[in-house]
């Protein structure tokens, strides 16, 4: 989601802020995928650490929504994004 007070130019460097809850794993291809580095079952949530475009992202998946697919380390993980929770800031 764009900062309403800012105009961005193509190619301008920005910082993208994404809450881990705004991401989720998917069994269906989404156009975005990464490699599973770590999976931690933490009771009501499972935390995934995924290598994505030469950086790491964390996804927090609620375990109350049903069963998770079985993933192994280094598996390709499809990633769903909810852009309503993104924030874009000018790089300082």
Secondary structure as GFF3:
##gff-version 3
##sequence-region A 1 92
A	DSSP	beta_strand	14	18	.	.	.	ID=ss1
A	DSSP	three_ten_helix	20	22	.	.	.	ID=ss2
A	DSSP	beta_strand	23	26	.	.	.	ID=ss3
A	DSSP	beta_strand	33	41	.	.	.	ID=ss4
A	DSSP	beta_strand	45	52	.	.	.	ID=ss5
A	DSSP	beta_strand	55	62	.	.	.	ID=ss6
A	DSSP	three_ten_helix	63	65	.	.	.	ID=ss7
A	DSSP	beta_strand	76	81	.	.	.	ID=ss8
A	DSSP	three_ten_helix	83	85	.	.	.	ID=ss9
A	DSSP	beta_strand	86	90	.	.	.	ID=ss10
###
